[in-house]
C-alpha cells in the first residue's frame, strides 16, 4: 500500500491513546476556510517591533543592542512571582497562585529570519540558552517544570513575527509530559528499557519516516503522528533534561533542528508554521531515569492552504483523526532540499 488510501488505527505509546489514520480523506472536497501565504518579506529591522534590538517594549524597558540570543522576563506573563493570592474556592473547586516564571527568548536580532535560515552555530547558541534556562529555573523551589517552546506563524496565533520563543517555568507539570511520564514509567517497569529509545530503534529500523540522523540525534515523522507533518527530534542518549547534553550532542540537536525546519520551509516554498516544544522531565528534585527528553514539532497545516482543524474527534472526543499517512508526509519532506529556498543561488 502506498499510504495514500491508508485507513487504520495506530497506537500512540507515549500518550496511551489511539490515533485514527484516514488518509483517504486528505483530498475530500473542501469549501471552508483556507490560509493565505502572500505576505511581503519583513525587513531586517522593524522600528515598531518590541523585540528588535534597541526598541522599547510596552513595559518601558529598552532592549539592548543584542547580537545573538536575548532573554528577558515576559512583560505579559501567564505565571509570575507577583501573581496575586486568589480568594478561596468552594468545594469541589480548588485554586492557587499562578506562581512561576515566564520569559521570552529572542533567537536573533534580525527581524526577518527563522530557525530554518540560521546557521548551526547560531541554533546551537539557542540550544545553549534552553539548556541554561532549564537548569537555572529548575533550581528554583517554586518551579516543578520548565517548558521551552516556539509558536511560529500567524495561523498558530503569533502576535509578532520576530524570531522568538518562550519559557514557562511553572509550579505544575504540563499535562502532555504527565501522560508521557506515566507511559514511560510503565514501559520501563515492564521491559527494563526506555520507551522513547524503543521508539527510536523502531523508526531507525523501519527507515521510511526518518528525516535526519547522525551519531547523537535522530529526527522522524512518528508512526503514530497526530498532525500531518509532526516531527520528533530525539537525542540518542537518553537524558531527562536537555541541559544534560554535552557540547557535541547540543550541536547535533541544532543540526537536526536546522534540517527539519529547512525541510518544512522547502516543502511549499514558504515560512512553515508550527508549534515546537521541548518535552523534559519535571524539575521537582526527583529522579526520572525512565523519561527521555525530546523536541516535538506540531505543524497545523495538512495542505499549503489548509489547516488541520480540531473538531469533533479531537475536541469533542479527545482522540486525533489524521487525514494523512505518516509514510507519505515523511516521504514528501525527505524529497525536499537541505538548502533553504531563500538561499539558493547565493
Buried (B, 14 or more C-beta within 10 A) or exposed (E): EEBEEBEEEBEBBBBEBEBBBBBEBBEEEEEEEEBEBEEEEBEEBBEEBBBBBEBEBEEEEEBEEBEBBBBBBBEEBEBBEEBEEEEEEEEEEEEEBBBBBBBBBBBBBBBBBBBBBBEBEBBBBBBBBBBEBBBBBBEBEBBBBBBBBBBBBBBBEBEBBBBBBBBBBBBBBBEBBEBBBEBBBBBBEEEEEBBBBBBBBBBBEEEBBBBBBBEBBBBBBBBBBBBBBBBBBBBBEBBBBBBBBEEEBBBBBBBBBBBBBBBBBBBBEBBBBBBBBBBBBBBEEEEBEBBBBBBBBBBBBBBEEBBBEEEEBBEEEEBBBBBBBBBBBBBBBBEBEEEBBBEEEE
